[in-house]
Amino acid sequence: MRLYIANQNYSSWSLRAWLIFAQNNVNVEVEKLTLFTPEFYQTLAEVTPTAKVPALVDSDITTWDSLAIMEYVNERYLDGRCWPASILERAKARAVVSEMHSGFMALRNELPMNCRARRIVDLSEAAGADIKRIDEMWSEQMSQYPEQWLFGDWSIADAMYAPLHSDLEPMASSYLSLQSAIKTKSSRARRFYDGLQRQAQRRIS
């Protein structure tokens, strides 16, 4: 099984797909491509019709898009455990994941992924509204699952929102109350978010 990604410090979608393998110790051969180079496009043209990362090749099955890859790995190799067991919580988790997958466009445009950067950015009202919604959602989940992941056990939702930590934490204390939501993650989840950049750099650098 081979996973095609770009550098996780700069490609949030690569990071999301990679995390389900790293977090669950699923063996995969990772091919990391340099973004926007001729080799990048030449390699991916033979793998996926989108010529984008991430893409996964597992024997005769090819899957692309971060969420599709995580769904596939969860179903085939993890017995579905990367979604909550409860149908009620599973429905909510999928809705929360879909918000990130298809929404928050202002925030994504104004704060592109860069784990190594620390920036001061004047955000638009639309980006502020995106952050407010994320703050509300994270706070609600941390109230329900204190000192745990967003839905108790680690899930696809945690992978989907992981890249936002590096973007939002530097501004959280002055911009909103997001810092308090992050600090609530004081055990496994807190260690995960704190170690996100180190993990990506150490294991796939």
Secondary structure, DSSP 8 states (H G I E B T S, - for coil): -EEEEE-TTT-HHHHHHHHHHHHHT---EEEEE-TTSHHHHHHHHTT-TT--S-EEEETTEEEESHHHHHHHHHHHHSTTTTS-SSHHHHHHHHHHHHHHHH--HHHHHHS---TT--------HHHHHHHHHHHHHHHHHHHHSTTSBTTBS--HHHHHHHHHHHHHHHHHHHHSSHHHHHHH--SHHHHHHHTHHHHHHHHH-
